[in-house]
């Protein structure tokens, strides 16, 4: 093997006749860092040993070592992009012999997403496999409670098919050992609680960060957020019923959740939350089986999901299969090596995922949903009406939204709304339990002679935290926590 | 009375011979909004009826209606400023007759601050009566635990003289009716708990807001913050002992505190906190009788103060005289009409104090304590070391401090410290109970050829809240919550 990597950097994935031909058996020998990490893709062989350390998805890449990429990329469709193929091409070292190519094609599984449910056509699709779609801004603030079909969908894997009659929820880490609950147990043994809570993806508004400098992740706009009523058993009731008490509390620190959605190796989506949140009377954590008064839709975790109010979407595990009370956080990729925030100066070469805490409570957020970027305001109307949403994590109530027409030089205070339009305002939430967003609206006279407006909104929560002015200083390599002032430019004509 | 206000606007407080002479009796008739509000000051008579609504201190001004300002201004020395006298001069309507002037002088009380304790000469004094002084930046980060004598002092009134043998703490709003505790009761009946907690004044770093546009309040630098160990009885233990339980909890929402420091009318300093914070096992609210291992110093509330970790200094009532469990917030001026945040567009003509919540938890904060503004960095050293502090309210742990030498274009991550220098790091606090600040330090290579540096720091807390970039968009008329990035300019020579 005396091909020089630099010579190959410019070659494409089309077969170069000068490259050696390998058998599957030879490729399979290279399945560890020590022996080198080789993979195959569409008949080519790649030595990706040096890429492993900088793989955005972490060392999950080693699952494919010595074998084909296709089954994994079928699950993580983010790989089907030109720049991923460009990166891969730099590592090409050979050709897979034709007989082994054919065998691979025979063995490749059927599309694991073929049983995914149908989706509402209004959703803006950011990725179809796994499915990730958001609510269009103009629909987002049409109702205080987001209709389930329009509520953003953030799936990491294919939607599992769950037969409610056979559904079992495993419970581990309590004095009684492993306990198994049916859906009926959950509904009949525990009081049904209903909480109105906003869920937001850590990557909501990531597109604003992409404008500064490319990040890794789905290019969400402002619609990876929604507000719903969730009903189910309280997690603390279930844990107490099965023996949670001071003895367990003395050692345990976290509650881990595993989904029934799995990758090709059987690894489930998983995450954890602090024990204190899970068992607090004021934490309102639900094992939810209803969304907006109906069974959970398939995309939202049917038959049971966790709803952790005030906490990032990623911990609200869907298609819940297992709960583990533990001394440790979840070991999952999504808890350890994803959904964390870093300094703008940290890049993929220097990042140490252990140096940052897993995102739990989210910071204060707001966005303008109307008018939309690039639209035109009628000058003869003399005034302009803006609409949007505002929310903060940790149960901190939004207490004020400031709005500007001039890029942030002067500010106006918007009207806040905590119920459907036309209904009387809801009661104020108890301190620290403001789980639902506020919609806001304001009508402001048009400045004399303005031809363009830079609309801005920023929210303040009950701890008087406010949003940062600009994106660059909070930019981070995963594009999470994108909470700078939301800016929308419109023309006046 | 046909003098026209406009004609008098330009006159000074020196007597104008053309003005009418009034008796004290005549002045006293004008002691309400309906009859007009007149006051006297140094022999002149003022009709301040129209000023009442825009008095920064609220309608406390009515306490002086029909009488002399001197006893009140003796308490609130902020009034002894040229611009206050300028405002007053606009309202002058006459002269007090000489006999009544003499009577007033005889009746004026001795300096109510004459019994205040001595203070450490290193404190930077912002107001001497009442005493308000802060720690110099360079001393602030010399120790993780701020020495009591250097800990910032924020008094609203004269320091009360309390005989510990006669001290009584009143407790109201519990089933047993009014209860009275001695200092010995507090120390002997309840376990002694120790909490390391940072206290910060809502006005810390107000001077940055003053640079944008003048605000009302003491011109604090970065030193109205400190970190100490506090020992005492837990408030929840005391409340439980005297009958707090589900029955009280069903109705009560707040716990009010009254100090023994009073103004001339006998009105004490007072504030309240949410009941949920007061009675939470994780809230760590103390009735503290020790600071840094010794009896509380006179300026810090001897013999007993409330310490409410994670909450703005203003609710940590000193010289505690009374606790009231109540359905309502404290009615005090400092709870209702002060210590609240507003939009930058809100001014004293438009402010509605009822529209904003009383500040409780503070937002994430950080500051550079070294080097100081305007100082010079030695170019031959090739690098520069920066030091500072970072803290967030509500028990949210500081997880990262970003530092820039170029005004925020590029960022470096500082080392965080949660114990005294040279000691091993303290254990991480439980989630939501990070009451103490972190000190930070970083050494960064000097950029080639730089002649001036704009040093910047910004902190991120465990909810990933971050500080706003600039001061103007969070400017507010009281100059509270000044948490924009801290910027320090230094020369390189």
Interface residues (C-beta under 8 A of the other chain):
Chain A: X274 X276 X277 X282 X341 X343 X344 X345 X346 X356 X357 X359 X360 X361 X362 X363 X364 X393 X394 X396 X399 X400 X402 X408 X410 X411 X412 X413 X430 X431 X432 X458 X460 X462 X463 X464 X465 X466 X467 X468 X469 X470 X472 X473 X474 X481 X483
Chain B: X274 X276 X277 X282 X341 X343 X344 X345 X346 X356 X357 X359 X360 X361 X362 X363 X364 X393 X394 X396 X399 X400 X402 X408 X410 X411 X412 X413 X430 X431 X432 X458 X460 X462 X463 X464 X465 X466 X467 X468 X469 X470 X473 X474 X481 X483
